């Protein structure tokens, strides 16, 4: 499992872009994780799945609400990473009004999640390979803090807990 002091794995993730910009077409756009994190402080939080109860009711909304506070604490970007495709992540982000606050990042094949060592097999619950619930602060691609939830818990990866580590 990744730990504090480690560099993020150099894999590609996907983000659905709603509006075309220079170099980014509308639709799913791949990006290299290390390149996207270069020179930035990023909060990355992972969770089991889009539209699932705790993720939708508490985890993502907490980061949407705390986005301005996290920015004031020196965070450049907030990423929600889930083992879902970019279309689902985009729809979920629209539903939770995350635009401009939390980037909804797709890890559809679980490559990032598995490279972190934070995957879990939820096949018996009909969900397949998914992410554990976690949050980390990354500075220029290096993990500075990492909080991984115990199974079934939501106590250390929420936005307020991460904000407390920044103060």
GUPA-749295 format. One line per field, with one value per atom (N, C-alpha, C, CB): residue number from 1; residue in one letter; atom name; x, z, y. Coordinates in Angstrom, 2 decimals. Glycine has a CB too. Layout:
N
num <- NUM;...
residu <- A;...
atome <- CA;...
east <- X;...
up <- Z;...
north <- Y;...
end
This chain:
167
num <- 1;1;1;1;2;2;2;2;3;3;3;3;4;4;4;4;5;5;5;5;6;6;6;6;7;7;7;7;8;8;8;8;9;9;9;9;10;10;10;10;11;11;11;11;12;12;12;12;13;13;13;13;14;14;14;14;15;15;15;15;16;16;16;16;17;17;17;17;18;18;18;18;19;19;19;19;20;20;20;20;21;21;21;21;22;22;22;22;23;23;23;23;24;24;24;24;25;25;25;25;26;26;26;26;27;27;27;27;28;28;28;28;29;29;29;29;30;30;30;30;31;31;31;31;32;32;32;32;33;33;33;33;34;34;34;34;35;35;35;35;36;36;36;36;37;37;37;37;38;38;38;38;39;39;39;39;40;40;40;40;41;41;41;41;42;42;42;42;43;43;43;43;44;44;44;44;45;45;45;45;46;46;46;46;47;47;47;47;48;48;48;48;49;49;49;49;50;50;50;50;51;51;51;51;52;52;52;52;53;53;53;53;54;54;54;54;55;55;55;55;56;56;56;56;57;57;57;57;58;58;58;58;59;59;59;59;60;60;60;60;61;61;61;61;62;62;62;62;63;63;63;63;64;64;64;64;65;65;65;65;66;66;66;66;67;67;67;67;68;68;68;68;69;69;69;69;70;70;70;70;71;71;71;71;72;72;72;72;73;73;73;73;74;74;74;74;75;75;75;75;76;76;76;76;77;77;77;77;78;78;78;78;79;79;79;79;80;80;80;80;81;81;81;81;82;82;82;82;83;83;83;83;84;84;84;84;85;85;85;85;86;86;86;86;87;87;87;87;88;88;88;88;89;89;89;89;90;90;90;90;91;91;91;91;92;92;92;92;93;93;93;93;94;94;94;94;95;95;95;95;96;96;96;96;97;97;97;97;98;98;98;98;99;99;99;99;100;100;100;100;101;101;101;101;102;102;102;102;103;103;103;103;104;104;104;104;105;105;105;105;106;106;106;106;107;107;107;107;108;108;108;108;109;109;109;109;110;110;110;110;111;111;111;111;112;112;112;112;113;113;113;113;114;114;114;114;115;115;115;115;116;116;116;116;117;117;117;117;118;118;118;118;119;119;119;119;120;120;120;120;121;121;121;121;122;122;122;122;123;123;123;123;124;124;124;124;125;125;125;125;126;126;126;126;127;127;127;127;128;128;128;128;129;129;129;129;130;130;130;130;131;131;131;131;132;132;132;132;133;133;133;133;134;134;134;134;135;135;135;135;136;136;136;136;137;137;137;137;138;138;138;138;139;139;139;139;140;140;140;140;141;141;141;141;142;142;142;142;143;143;143;143;144;144;144;144;145;145;145;145;146;146;146;146;147;147;147;147;148;148;148;148;149;149;149;149;150;150;150;150;151;151;151;151;152;152;152;152;153;153;153;153;154;154;154;154;155;155;155;155;156;156;156;156;157;157;157;157;158;158;158;158;159;159;159;159;160;160;160;160;161;161;161;161;162;162;162;162;163;163;163;163;164;164;164;164;165;165;165;165;166;166;166;166;167;167;167;167
residu <- X;X;X;X;X;X;X;X;X;X;X;X;X;X;X;X;X;X;X;X;X;X;X;X;X;X;X;X;X;X;X;X;X;X;X;X;X;X;X;X;X;X;X;X;X;X;X;X;X;X;X;X;X;X;X;X;X;X;X;X;X;X;X;X;X;X;X;X;X;X;X;X;X;X;X;X;X;X;X;X;X;X;X;X;X;X;X;X;X;X;X;X;X;X;X;X;X;X;X;X;X;X;X;X;X;X;X;X;X;X;X;X;X;X;X;X;X;X;X;X;X;X;X;X;X;X;X;X;X;X;X;X;X;X;X;X;X;X;X;X;X;X;X;X;X;X;X;X;X;X;X;X;X;X;X;X;X;X;X;X;X;X;X;X;X;X;X;X;X;X;X;X;X;X;X;X;X;X;X;X;X;X;X;X;X;X;X;X;X;X;X;X;X;X;X;X;X;X;X;X;X;X;X;X;X;X;X;X;X;X;X;X;X;X;X;X;X;X;X;X;X;X;X;X;X;X;X;X;X;X;X;X;X;X;X;X;X;X;X;X;X;X;X;X;X;X;X;X;X;X;X;X;X;X;X;X;X;X;X;X;X;X;X;X;X;X;X;X;X;X;X;X;X;X;X;X;X;X;X;X;X;X;X;X;X;X;X;X;X;X;X;X;X;X;X;X;X;X;X;X;X;X;X;X;X;X;X;X;X;X;X;X;X;X;X;X;X;X;X;X;X;X;X;X;X;X;X;X;X;X;X;X;X;X;X;X;X;X;X;X;X;X;X;X;X;X;X;X;X;X;X;X;X;X;X;X;X;X;X;X;X;X;X;X;X;X;X;X;X;X;X;X;X;X;X;X;X;X;X;X;X;X;X;X;X;X;X;X;X;X;X;X;X;X;X;X;X;X;X;X;X;X;X;X;X;X;X;X;X;X;X;X;X;X;X;X;X;X;X;X;X;X;X;X;X;X;X;X;X;X;X;X;X;X;X;X;X;X;X;X;X;X;X;X;X;X;X;X;X;X;X;X;X;X;X;X;X;X;X;X;X;X;X;X;X;X;X;X;X;X;X;X;X;X;X;X;X;X;X;X;X;X;X;X;X;X;X;X;X;X;X;X;X;X;X;X;X;X;X;X;X;X;X;X;X;X;X;X;X;X;X;X;X;X;X;X;X;X;X;X;X;X;X;X;X;X;X;X;X;X;X;X;X;X;X;X;X;X;X;X;X;X;X;X;X;X;X;X;X;X;X;X;X;X;X;X;X;X;X;X;X;X;X;X;X;X;X;X;X;X;X;X;X;X;X;X;X;X;X;X;X;X;X;X;X;X;X;X;X;X;X;X;X;X;X;X;X;X;X;X;X;X;X;X;X;X;X;X;X;X;X;X;X;X;X;X;X;X;X;X;X;X;X;X;X;X;X;X;X;X;X;X;X;X;X;X;X;X;X;X;X;X;X;X;X;X;X;X;X;X;X;X;X;X;X;X;X;X;X;X;X;X;X;X;X;X;X;X
atome <- N;CA;C;CB;N;CA;C;CB;N;CA;C;CB;N;CA;C;CB;N;CA;C;CB;N;CA;C;CB;N;CA;C;CB;N;CA;C;CB;N;CA;C;CB;N;CA;C;CB;N;CA;C;CB;N;CA;C;CB;N;CA;C;CB;N;CA;C;CB;N;CA;C;CB;N;CA;C;CB;N;CA;C;CB;N;CA;C;CB;N;CA;C;CB;N;CA;C;CB;N;CA;C;CB;N;CA;C;CB;N;CA;C;CB;N;CA;C;CB;N;CA;C;CB;N;CA;C;CB;N;CA;C;CB;N;CA;C;CB;N;CA;C;CB;N;CA;C;CB;N;CA;C;CB;N;CA;C;CB;N;CA;C;CB;N;CA;C;CB;N;CA;C;CB;N;CA;C;CB;N;CA;C;CB;N;CA;C;CB;N;CA;C;CB;N;CA;C;CB;N;CA;C;CB;N;CA;C;CB;N;CA;C;CB;N;CA;C;CB;N;CA;C;CB;N;CA;C;CB;N;CA;C;CB;N;CA;C;CB;N;CA;C;CB;N;CA;C;CB;N;CA;C;CB;N;CA;C;CB;N;CA;C;CB;N;CA;C;CB;N;CA;C;CB;N;CA;C;CB;N;CA;C;CB;N;CA;C;CB;N;CA;C;CB;N;CA;C;CB;N;CA;C;CB;N;CA;C;CB;N;CA;C;CB;N;CA;C;CB;N;CA;C;CB;N;CA;C;CB;N;CA;C;CB;N;CA;C;CB;N;CA;C;CB;N;CA;C;CB;N;CA;C;CB;N;CA;C;CB;N;CA;C;CB;N;CA;C;CB;N;CA;C;CB;N;CA;C;CB;N;CA;C;CB;N;CA;C;CB;N;CA;C;CB;N;CA;C;CB;N;CA;C;CB;N;CA;C;CB;N;CA;C;CB;N;CA;C;CB;N;CA;C;CB;N;CA;C;CB;N;CA;C;CB;N;CA;C;CB;N;CA;C;CB;N;CA;C;CB;N;CA;C;CB;N;CA;C;CB;N;CA;C;CB;N;CA;C;CB;N;CA;C;CB;N;CA;C;CB;N;CA;C;CB;N;CA;C;CB;N;CA;C;CB;N;CA;C;CB;N;CA;C;CB;N;CA;C;CB;N;CA;C;CB;N;CA;C;CB;N;CA;C;CB;N;CA;C;CB;N;CA;C;CB;N;CA;C;CB;N;CA;C;CB;N;CA;C;CB;N;CA;C;CB;N;CA;C;CB;N;CA;C;CB;N;CA;C;CB;N;CA;C;CB;N;CA;C;CB;N;CA;C;CB;N;CA;C;CB;N;CA;C;CB;N;CA;C;CB;N;CA;C;CB;N;CA;C;CB;N;CA;C;CB;N;CA;C;CB;N;CA;C;CB;N;CA;C;CB;N;CA;C;CB;N;CA;C;CB;N;CA;C;CB;N;CA;C;CB;N;CA;C;CB;N;CA;C;CB;N;CA;C;CB;N;CA;C;CB;N;CA;C;CB;N;CA;C;CB;N;CA;C;CB;N;CA;C;CB;N;CA;C;CB;N;CA;C;CB;N;CA;C;CB;N;CA;C;CB;N;CA;C;CB;N;CA;C;CB;N;CA;C;CB;N;CA;C;CB;N;CA;C;CB;N;CA;C;CB;N;CA;C;CB;N;CA;C;CB;N;CA;C;CB;N;CA;C;CB;N;CA;C;CB;N;CA;C;CB;N;CA;C;CB;N;CA;C;CB;N;CA;C;CB;N;CA;C;CB;N;CA;C;CB;N;CA;C;CB;N;CA;C;CB;N;CA;C;CB;N;CA;C;CB;N;CA;C;CB;N;CA;C;CB;N;CA;C;CB;N;CA;C;CB
east <- 0.85;0.00;0.89;-0.96;0.46;1.20;1.28;0.52;2.33;2.49;3.03;3.43;2.99;3.51;4.97;3.38;5.31;6.66;6.81;7.62;5.85;5.89;5.43;5.02;5.90;5.44;4.25;6.59;3.26;2.09;2.51;1.07;1.77;2.08;1.84;1.22;2.61;2.50;1.54;3.88;0.25;-0.80;-1.70;-1.62;-2.59;-3.53;-4.89;-3.65;-5.51;-6.88;-7.69;-6.99;-8.99;-9.87;-10.81;-10.67;-11.01;-11.96;-12.84;-11.22;-14.14;-15.07;-15.08;-16.51;-14.76;-14.71;-16.03;-13.48;-16.73;-18.04;-17.94;-18.81;-16.85;-16.66;-15.28;-16.85;-15.21;-13.92;-13.03;-14.13;-11.77;-10.77;-9.55;-10.41;-8.56;-7.35;-6.72;-6.35;-6.58;-5.98;-6.93;-4.86;-8.18;-9.14;-10.46;-9.37;-10.77;-12.05;-13.14;-11.96;-14.38;-15.51;-15.49;-16.87;-15.77;-15.81;-14.69;-15.71;-14.53;-13.49;-12.09;-13.64;-11.30;-9.93;-9.00;-9.72;-8.00;-7.00;-5.91;-6.39;-5.36;-4.22;-3.31;-4.69;-2.00;-1.06;-1.11;0.38;-1.23;-1.38;-0.21;-1.50;1.01;2.17;2.25;3.46;1.94;1.98;0.95;1.74;-0.26;-1.34;-1.05;-2.65;-0.28;0.04;1.29;0.20;2.05;3.33;3.13;4.02;3.85;3.81;2.53;4.01;1.70;0.42;0.29;-0.74;-0.56;-1.02;-2.43;-0.96;-2.62;-3.89;-4.40;-3.73;-5.69;-6.34;-6.97;-7.42;-6.63;-7.23;-7.98;-6.15;-9.28;-10.02;-10.68;-11.08;-10.61;-11.16;-12.31;-10.09;-13.22;-14.40;-14.90;-15.49;-15.78;-16.22;-16.99;-17.04;-17.84;-18.57;-19.51;-19.32;-19.68;-20.61;-22.04;-20.52;-22.79;-24.20;-24.46;-24.95;-23.43;-23.64;-23.96;-22.37;-24.62;-25.18;-24.22;-25.77;-23.20;-22.31;-21.54;-21.34;-21.12;-20.35;-21.17;-19.92;-22.44;-23.30;-23.87;-24.43;-24.14;-24.78;-23.79;-25.63;-22.56;-21.63;-20.24;-21.49;-19.62;-18.22;-18.01;-17.68;-18.61;-18.43;-19.03;-19.06;-20.26;-20.81;-19.94;-22.19;-19.27;-18.38;-17.24;-17.83;-16.68;-15.60;-16.12;-14.88;-17.31;-17.91;-18.09;-19.29;-18.61;-18.84;-17.53;-19.65;-16.49;-15.22;-14.23;-14.59;-14.63;-13.70;-13.01;-14.44;-13.75;-13.16;-12.18;-14.25;-12.52;-11.62;-10.34;-12.33;-10.46;-9.29;-8.40;-9.71;-9.02;-8.26;-7.52;-9.21;-8.19;-7.56;-6.40;-8.59;-6.44;-5.36;-4.24;-5.93;-4.32;-3.23;-3.44;-2.01;-4.63;-4.92;-5.31;-6.04;-4.64;-4.91;-6.07;-3.68;-6.19;-7.26;-7.73;-6.77;-9.00;-9.58;-10.07;-10.75;-9.62;-10.03;-10.83;-8.81;-11.96;-12.71;-12.41;-14.28;-11.77;-11.41;-12.25;-9.89;-12.87;-13.67;-13.48;-15.15;-13.65;-13.57;-14.92;-13.22;-15.11;-16.28;-15.76;-17.40;-16.57;-16.12;-16.36;-16.84;-15.75;-15.81;-17.23;-14.90;-18.06;-19.44;-20.23;-20.12;-20.06;-20.74;-20.23;-20.53;-18.91;-18.35;-18.84;-16.81;-18.95;-19.45;-20.91;-19.33;-21.74;-23.16;-23.30;-23.93;-22.48;-22.52;-22.09;-21.61;-21.06;-20.60;-21.67;-19.34;-22.37;-23.47;-24.56;-24.06;-24.89;-25.93;-25.58;-26.15;-24.29;-23.84;-23.34;-22.75;-23.48;-23.06;-21.60;-23.97;-20.74;-19.32;-18.51;-18.76;-19.09;-18.36;-17.65;-19.31;-16.36;-15.57;-15.05;-16.38;-15.43;-15.01;-14.24;-16.22;-14.84;-14.25;-14.19;-15.06;-13.02;-12.86;-13.27;-11.39;-14.19;-14.70;-13.88;-16.23;-12.97;-11.96;-12.29;-10.58;-12.24;-12.56;-11.31;-13.33;-11.39;-10.36;-11.06;-9.65;-11.64;-12.52;-11.96;-12.90;-10.68;-10.06;-9.35;-9.08;-9.47;-8.87;-7.35;-9.38;-6.73;-5.26;-4.61;-4.79;-5.13;-4.60;-4.84;-5.24;-6.07;-6.46;-5.61;-7.95;-5.40;-4.58;-3.11;-4.73;-2.62;-1.24;-1.00;-0.87;-2.03;-1.93;-2.00;-3.04;-2.51;-2.73;-3.95;-1.51;-4.89;-6.09;-7.37;-6.19;-7.23;-8.39;-9.02;-8.00;-10.27;-10.99;-11.93;-11.77;-12.18;-13.04;-14.44;-12.47;-15.35;-16.75;-17.64;-17.26;-17.06;-17.80;-19.01;-16.88;-18.87;-19.99;-21.16;-19.53;-20.89;-21.96;-22.37;-21.50;-21.85;-22.24;-21.52;-23.69;-20.40;-19.73;-18.36;-19.57;-17.81;-16.50;-15.37;-16.46;-14.26;-13.10;-13.40;-11.80;-13.23;-13.50;-12.38;-14.86;-12.49;-11.53;-11.96;-11.37;-10.98;-11.26;-11.56;-10.05;-12.10;-12.37;-11.10;-13.62;-10.57;-9.33;-9.29;-8.09;-8.33;-8.02;-6.54;-8.89;-5.94;-4.53;-4.28;-3.65;-3.26;-2.77;-1.48;-2.55;-1.40;-0.25;0.38;-0.66;1.68;2.41;3.42;3.12;3.21;4.10;4.28;5.46;3.21;3.23;3.66;4.11;4.01;4.47;3.38;5.80;3.08;2.05;2.56;1.65;1.82;2.18;1.36;2.01;0.09;-0.75;-1.59;-1.66;-1.94;-2.79;-3.68;-1.94;-4.98;-5.96;-6.83;-6.84;-6.74;-7.50;-8.53;-6.57;-9.77;-10.85;-10.82;-12.19;-11.19;-11.45;-12.70;-11.62;-12.84;-14.03;-15.33;-14.04;-16.21;-17.51;-17.51;-18.10;-16.37;-16.28;-16.18;-15.07;-16.51;-16.36;-16.00;-17.68;-14.70;-14.26;-13.01;-14.01;-12.16;-10.87;-10.61;-9.78;-11.47;-11.23;-12.15;-11.40;-12.94;-13.86;-13.10;-14.94;-13.73;-13.10;-12.64;-14.05;-13.43;-13.05;-11.81;-14.21;-11.70;-10.51;-9.27;-10.70;-9.38;-8.24;-7.89;-8.55;-8.89;-8.64;-7.89;-9.98;-8.23;-7.55;-6.07;-8.23;-5.72;-4.31;-3.51;-4.20;-4.22;-3.56;-3.33;-4.37;-3.96;-3.87;-2.78;-5.17
up <- 0.00;0.00;0.00;1.23;-0.74;-0.77;0.64;-1.73;0.90;2.24;2.12;3.11;3.22;3.27;2.81;4.71;1.93;1.38;0.02;2.32;-0.36;-1.68;-2.77;-1.69;-3.98;-5.16;-5.75;-6.21;-6.22;-6.84;-8.04;-7.28;-8.31;-9.48;-10.77;-9.48;-11.79;-13.05;-13.97;-13.72;-13.69;-14.50;-15.04;-13.67;-15.95;-16.52;-15.86;-18.03;-15.61;-15.15;-16.19;-13.73;-15.99;-16.96;-16.29;-17.72;-16.99;-16.53;-17.70;-15.95;-17.48;-18.52;-18.58;-18.26;-19.72;-19.91;-20.55;-20.80;-19.87;-20.33;-21.46;-19.18;-21.45;-22.45;-23.07;-21.84;-24.38;-25.07;-24.71;-26.60;-24.47;-24.24;-25.06;-22.71;-25.07;-25.83;-25.31;-25.73;-26.19;-25.83;-25.19;-24.92;-24.92;-24.29;-25.04;-22.82;-25.66;-26.36;-25.36;-27.48;-25.75;-24.93;-24.84;-25.52;-23.65;-23.45;-22.53;-24.78;-22.41;-21.53;-22.03;-21.41;-21.16;-21.48;-20.51;-21.43;-21.05;-20.22;-19.82;-20.97;-18.63;-18.20;-17.33;-17.44;-17.41;-16.53;-15.13;-17.11;-14.12;-12.75;-12.33;-11.80;-12.53;-12.07;-12.77;-12.31;-14.05;-14.80;-14.26;-16.31;-13.96;-13.47;-12.07;-13.47;-11.28;-9.90;-9.80;-9.03;-10.88;-10.83;-10.39;-12.21;-9.35;-8.86;-8.15;-9.99;-7.78;-7.14;-5.83;-8.08;-4.96;-3.76;-4.05;-2.47;-3.97;-4.36;-3.23;-5.67;-2.95;-2.09;-3.03;-1.12;-2.81;-3.57;-2.58;-4.37;-2.84;-1.99;-2.86;-1.14;-2.38;-3.10;-2.31;-3.37;-3.05;-2.42;-3.27;-2.24;-2.70;-3.41;-4.71;-2.50;-4.80;-6.06;-6.15;-6.29;-7.38;-7.68;-7.32;-9.16;-6.83;-6.50;-5.38;-7.73;-4.62;-3.47;-2.25;-3.21;-1.23;-0.14;0.59;0.84;1.27;2.04;1.13;2.89;-0.02;-0.96;-1.44;-2.17;-1.74;-2.28;-1.22;-3.05;-0.06;0.99;1.85;1.87;2.00;2.95;2.39;4.12;1.70;1.33;0.33;0.76;-0.86;-1.87;-1.42;-3.20;-0.88;-0.45;0.58;0.14;1.44;2.42;1.75;3.37;0.69;-0.03;-0.87;-0.94;-1.42;-2.16;-1.21;-2.81;-0.03;0.97;1.48;2.13;1.59;2.17;1.12;2.96;-0.13;-1.22;-0.99;-2.55;-0.60;-0.38;0.79;-0.12;1.85;3.01;2.64;4.17;1.84;1.41;0.51;0.68;-0.34;-1.21;-0.35;-2.22;0.64;1.54;2.32;2.51;2.51;3.21;2.27;3.91;1.00;0.07;-0.89;0.82;-0.96;-1.87;-3.24;-1.31;-4.28;-5.65;-6.31;-6.49;-6.05;-6.65;-5.67;-7.97;-5.82;-5.05;-6.06;-4.09;-5.91;-6.82;-6.07;-7.50;-6.61;-6.16;-7.17;-6.04;-6.73;-7.62;-7.27;-7.52;-8.29;-8.09;-9.27;-7.92;-9.01;-10.06;-10.78;-9.48;-11.57;-12.43;-13.72;-11.74;-14.77;-16.01;-15.96;-17.22;-16.89;-16.91;-17.12;-17.99;-17.84;-18.08;-16.77;-19.14;-16.00;-14.71;-13.75;-14.12;-13.69;-12.78;-13.12;-12.83;-14.40;-14.82;-14.39;-16.35;-14.63;-14.25;-12.73;-14.75;-12.00;-10.53;-10.05;-9.91;-10.66;-10.31;-10.56;-11.09;-11.69;-11.98;-10.92;-13.39;-10.56;-9.57;-8.21;-9.43;-7.86;-6.56;-6.62;-6.02;-7.78;-7.98;-7.58;-7.18;-8.07;-7.74;-8.70;-7.75;-9.79;-10.82;-10.25;-11.93;-10.59;-10.13;-8.71;-10.22;-8.05;-6.67;-6.52;-5.74;-7.00;-6.90;-8.30;-5.92;-8.70;-9.99;-9.82;-10.53;-10.65;-10.58;-11.54;-10.92;-10.99;-11.76;-11.84;-11.14;-13.06;-13.31;-13.36;-14.62;-12.65;-12.67;-13.10;-11.25;-14.28;-14.77;-14.71;-16.13;-14.91;-14.89;-13.57;-16.04;-12.62;-11.28;-11.30;-10.61;-12.36;-12.43;-11.35;-13.82;-11.18;-10.16;-8.77;-10.27;-8.52;-7.23;-6.87;-7.24;-7.83;-7.57;-7.39;-8.70;-8.16;-8.01;-6.62;-9.10;-6.05;-4.70;-3.65;-4.45;-4.05;-3.07;-2.23;-2.19;-2.75;-1.99;-2.62;-1.89;-3.33;-3.93;-2.95;-5.24;-3.22;-2.44;-3.38;-1.26;-3.11;-3.95;-3.34;-4.11;-4.00;-3.54;-4.46;-3.48;-5.08;-6.02;-5.35;-6.59;-4.11;-3.41;-3.21;-2.07;-3.33;-3.21;-4.58;-2.30;-5.65;-7.01;-7.57;-7.05;-6.94;-7.37;-7.99;-6.20;-7.90;-8.47;-7.69;-9.90;-8.39;-7.76;-7.62;-8.60;-6.42;-6.11;-5.25;-5.41;-4.94;-4.09;-2.63;-4.50;-1.76;-0.34;-0.18;0.58;0.95;1.24;1.87;2.19;1.26;1.75;1.34;1.20;1.90;1.47;1.70;2.24;0.80;0.93;0.46;0.14;1.03;0.55;-0.19;1.72;-1.42;-2.29;-2.64;-3.58;-2.49;-2.83;-3.93;-1.56;-5.11;-6.26;-6.51;-6.02;-6.38;-6.66;-5.52;-7.79;-4.37;-3.22;-2.14;-2.66;-1.60;-0.57;0.74;-0.37;1.25;2.51;3.69;2.39;3.44;4.47;3.79;5.19;4.53;4.01;5.14;3.41;4.89;5.87;5.18;6.44;5.64;5.06;6.09;4.63;5.65;6.53;6.81;5.93;8.01;8.32;7.54;9.88;7.21;6.46;7.11;6.34;6.30;6.77;7.55;7.59;7.69;8.49;7.59;9.43;8.18;7.55;8.66;6.78;9.05;10.19;9.93;11.33;8.99;8.81;7.42;9.15;6.46;5.08;4.64;4.14;5.55;5.24;5.11;6.34;4.50;4.23;5.50;3.46;6.54;7.77;8.41;8.77;8.35;8.91;8.11;8.90;6.80;5.96;6.18;4.45;6.29;6.56;7.89;6.60;8.88;10.18;10.05;11.20;9.14;8.95;8.29;8.10;7.63;6.94;7.84;5.74;8.98;9.89;10.90;10.59
north <- -1.19;0.00;1.25;0.00;2.24;3.51;4.07;4.53;4.84;5.42;6.85;4.55;7.55;8.92;8.90;9.53;9.83;9.93;9.29;9.31;8.44;7.80;8.77;6.53;8.53;9.27;8.53;9.43;9.27;8.65;7.81;9.73;6.74;5.92;6.72;4.63;6.39;7.10;6.36;7.26;6.51;5.90;7.00;4.85;6.61;7.57;7.44;7.38;8.58;8.64;9.41;9.30;9.47;10.12;11.10;9.08;12.21;13.23;13.59;14.49;13.67;14.08;15.60;13.52;16.16;17.61;18.05;18.03;18.95;19.42;20.45;20.02;21.23;22.27;22.14;23.68;22.25;22.15;23.34;22.07;23.06;24.09;23.72;24.24;24.60;24.30;23.00;25.47;22.04;20.76;19.77;20.99;20.15;19.25;19.26;19.64;18.15;18.02;17.67;16.94;17.91;17.51;15.99;18.03;15.47;14.02;13.56;13.30;12.24;11.70;12.06;10.18;12.63;13.00;12.30;14.54;11.61;10.93;11.91;9.70;11.69;12.50;11.66;13.77;11.91;11.22;11.85;11.29;11.01;11.48;12.37;10.29;11.91;12.69;14.04;11.90;14.06;15.32;16.29;15.08;15.81;16.66;17.20;15.89;16.44;16.85;17.70;15.63;17.79;18.51;19.96;18.47;20.36;21.73;22.11;22.65;21.13;21.42;20.66;21.08;21.22;20.51;20.03;21.42;18.74;18.13;17.24;17.31;17.34;16.36;15.34;17.03;14.08;12.99;12.12;12.16;11.95;11.03;9.97;11.78;8.74;7.61;7.02;6.55;6.40;5.83;4.67;6.90;3.85;2.64;2.86;1.85;3.86;3.98;5.16;2.76;5.60;6.68;6.27;7.08;7.22;7.06;6.06;6.63;5.70;4.81;5.67;3.91;5.10;5.92;6.86;5.03;6.34;7.21;8.15;6.37;7.64;8.45;9.65;7.60;9.42;10.47;11.40;9.86;10.86;11.67;12.42;10.79;11.89;12.50;12.80;11.62;11.82;11.98;13.11;10.68;13.00;14.05;15.38;13.63;15.41;16.69;17.42;16.48;16.69;17.32;18.06;16.28;17.47;18.14;19.31;17.13;19.19;20.30;21.49;19.89;21.23;22.29;22.89;21.74;22.08;22.54;23.04;21.43;23.09;23.44;24.79;23.47;25.80;27.12;27.09;28.18;26.38;26.27;25.52;25.55;24.48;23.73;24.59;22.44;25.36;26.27;27.30;26.99;27.83;28.81;28.19;29.39;26.88;26.16;25.75;24.93;26.18;25.93;24.77;25.69;24.23;23.12;23.69;22.20;23.21;23.68;22.94;23.52;21.65;20.85;19.79;20.18;19.40;18.31;17.29;18.82;16.04;14.97;13.91;14.33;13.55;12.39;11.29;12.69;10.21;9.11;7.88;8.78;7.31;6.11;5.16;6.46;3.88;2.88;2.87;1.45;3.88;4.07;4.70;4.96;4.72;5.36;6.86;4.74;7.58;9.04;9.57;9.59;8.83;9.27;9.24;8.38;8.18;8.06;9.13;6.65;9.31;10.31;11.71;10.27;12.00;13.31;13.50;13.48;12.51;12.59;12.73;11.34;12.00;12.06;13.44;10.97;13.99;15.33;16.39;15.67;16.27;17.20;17.07;16.95;15.83;15.57;16.18;14.07;16.15;16.66;18.10;15.77;18.74;20.13;20.35;21.07;19.44;19.48;20.35;18.09;20.77;21.52;22.75;21.95;22.86;23.99;23.83;25.23;22.75;22.53;21.21;22.53;20.14;18.81;18.21;17.90;17.76;17.10;15.64;17.22;15.20;13.83;12.97;13.77;12.19;11.49;9.99;11.70;9.47;8.07;7.21;7.93;6.10;5.05;3.77;4.89;3.80;2.74;1.34;3.02;1.16;-0.17;-0.45;-0.31;0.44;0.31;0.28;-0.94;0.77;0.74;1.62;1.19;2.83;3.73;3.15;5.14;2.73;2.19;0.97;1.81;0.08;-1.10;-0.73;-2.11;0.26;0.69;1.30;1.70;1.92;2.46;1.35;3.48;0.20;-0.88;-0.63;-1.04;0.16;0.53;-0.03;2.05;-1.15;-1.79;-2.77;-2.50;-3.09;-4.09;-4.84;-3.45;-6.09;-6.91;-6.94;-8.35;-6.25;-6.22;-7.04;-4.77;-8.08;-8.93;-9.59;-10.01;-9.99;-10.63;-9.68;-11.17;-8.38;-7.38;-6.84;-6.21;-7.49;-7.13;-5.91;-6.88;-5.50;-4.28;-4.52;-3.36;-5.75;-6.03;-5.37;-5.58;-5.12;-4.48;-3.00;-4.72;-2.49;-1.09;-0.52;-0.93;0.75;1.43;1.33;2.90;1.26;1.49;2.98;1.04;3.34;4.75;5.35;4.92;6.42;7.03;8.50;6.28;9.21;10.58;10.82;11.65;11.58;11.92;13.34;10.94;13.95;15.23;14.93;16.27;15.43;15.18;16.53;14.40;16.63;17.85;17.51;18.45;18.06;17.82;16.33;18.49;15.57;14.14;13.25;13.89;13.84;13.06;13.07;13.64;11.89;11.77;12.37;10.28;13.36;14.01;13.51;15.51;13.18;12.57;11.50;13.64;10.48;9.40;8.90;8.24;8.91;8.43;7.38;9.60;6.14;5.04;4.58;3.85;4.48;4.07;2.57;4.47;2.19;0.79;0.37;0.55;-0.90;-1.35;-0.88;-2.87;-0.31;0.14;1.44;-0.90;2.08;3.31;4.55;3.24;5.69;6.99;7.98;7.43;7.96;8.74;9.58;7.83;9.19;9.86;10.42;8.93;10.08;10.53;11.66;9.37;12.17;13.27;14.59;13.39;15.55;16.85;17.56;17.75;17.55;18.24;17.62;18.22;16.29;15.62;16.00;14.08;16.05;16.42;17.90;16.16;18.73;20.15;20.32;20.94;19.52;19.59;19.23;18.65;18.32;17.95;19.08;16.67;20.00;21.11;22.32;21.52;22.34;23.50;23.34;23.71
end
